[in-house]
């Protein structure tokens, strides 16, 4: 849906995240849309003078881009390529409040970290406790033995952009991937070179 949500604090947090990235001289890789929370983040980063890379499937361009986009727009063939290209270009991942699409992308990059495909930090901007239920579910999964305690630390969260950025910068992986990162890189080079690809 690419909705900005009903709570105006979500929109304020998105704009503040963009400004926080600018203050820290960090560029933005995002889903390429001009609407919703990701549109607000991209606008703030662009207006602050940092580079903005939007990655979007061609089929979604009429729906997710309205009016003028900012920065560089890279059109790709589909959703998988979009996620792979964003993951390749990004140094960290941040999820703002969102719906099914946000959750799908969030859980995929967490799973990739658990498997050892990457060691990049994954952060939740937990505005007004939006993600409290999800974090409680993850803790329950740890308690019940479905998620290793060390893998719980893959994801970090904070209620403000400033606090979240500090946690992401201090992030150190505490888990061991299912396979060494080098083996995933070799697999990509040998059999996945034709395909390449952070949250709304």
N, C-alpha and C positions, 0 to 999 in steps of 0.2 A: 503493500500500500504506500510505502514511503511517507507515512503520516508524521507530522510533528508532534502528535499526541495531544491530549486534552489539557494536561498540566503545563502552564506557561513556564514552569521551572525547567522543564526539559529543553525548551528552546533557549532559555538563558544559559543553561549548562553547555549546550552545543556551541553557542557563540563563545563562551568563556574557554572552552577547550581549544577552539581555533586560536584565540588570542594567546593562550598558554603555549601552544606550539610555536607561535611566532616569537614569543619572548625567549624561548629556548633555541631558536634558530633551527627548527625542525620542519621539514617539508611534509606534505600530505599525500598519501596514496589512499584513494577511496573509491566507492562504487560508481562514481561518474554522474550521478543524478544532480539536478538543480533544485529539487524539492525535498521537503522533509528535513529531518535533523542533519542529514549528511550535506544537504545544500547549505545550511547555515554554517556548518564547520568549514566547508570549502570556501565560502564567501569571506569568512573572517581571516582564513589563512592567506587567501589571495590578496585581500586588501592590505594585509600586513607585509606583503612583499616576498612571501615564500612561494616556492614552486608547488603547484597543485597538479597531481596526475589522477585523472578519473578514468577508470576502466569499466566499460559497459558493453553488454551484448548488443549487437545491432538491432535485435528484435525488441529490446526494451527502450531504445532511444526515444521513440515517440511518446512513451508513457512516463519515463522518469526524467526527461529533459523538457522543461517548459521555459521559453524565453531564452536568454543568453547564458551559456555556461562559462565557467572561469577556468583558466589554466589550460593544461593539455588534456585532450580527450582521446583515449585510445579505444577504438571499437574492436571487439573480439567476436568470435563466432557463437559462443554460448556461455552458460553459467559456470561450467567447470573451468573453462579457460579464463574466465574473469577472476575466479578465486585463486587459480594457480598463479596468474600474473600479479595480482595484488600481493600474494604471499611472497613471491619472488622479489618484488620491489621493496617491500616493507621491512623495517627493523623491529617492529613491535605491532601488536594488534590491540585496538580499543573498541569495545562495544558500548554504544549509547543505548538508552531505552529503545526497544523496538519489538517487532512481532516475530512471526515464523521465520522470515528470511534472516533476520538478525541472529536468532537462536541457531539456525542451521549453520550459518557461517562461523559463529562463535564456537559451537561444539566441534566443528570440523577442525579448526586450527588448534583447539585443545587436544583433540585426538591425534593430530599430526605430531604435536609435542610429546604426547604420551608414547607414541610409536618410535620417536627419535628422528622424525623427518626434519624437525627444526628445534632450536633451543631459544627461540624468541619469546619474550614475555607477552602474556595475554592479560588485558586489563578490562574490568567492568567499571564504567562510570555509573555508580549506583545512586542516581539522583532520587532523593526522597525515599530511599529504600526500595526502589523499583525491583531490584534483583534479590531482595532478601529471601524470597521463597525459593528461588533457584539455588542460592548459596546454601540454604537449609537442606534442600534436596541433595546437593553434592555431599554435604556433611553426613547425611543419612546414608548415602551410598558408601561412604568411607566406613561408617560404623558397621554396616551390614556386610562389608568385605567385597564390595563390587568395584571399588576404586582404592588403589594403594594409597596409604597415608602420604607418601612422598609426592604422589601425583596430584594430591589436593592443592599443592603449592604452585601448580602450573598457572593457576588463575589468581590474580590479585584484584582487589576492589577498593574503591574509595568513593566518598560522596562528592568530592570536589575535584576539578581538573588538576589543580595544583598538587593535591595530595596523591592523586593517582599517578601523575608524571614522576613524582619522587619515588614511588614504589616501583614503577617500571624501570627507572634508571638504576635502582638498587637490586633488581632482580638477579638471583643466581639459581639456576636449576638445581633441584634437590632429588630428582628422580633419574632413573636410568631408562633409556629408550629400549623398546623391544629389540631393535636392531641398531647397530652403529650408524651414525649419520652418514659416514662414508659409503656404506652399502646402498643407502637410498640414493645418494648422489650418483653412484655408478649405474644403478638401475635406470635413473632418469637419462643419463648420457647414452646408454646403450639401447634403450627401448622406448624412450618417451621424449625424444628430442623435438618432436613436432608440436608439443603442447607446452604452453607457458601460462601463468597468472601472477579491510581491514570493516564494517561495519557500519555502515549506515550511520 
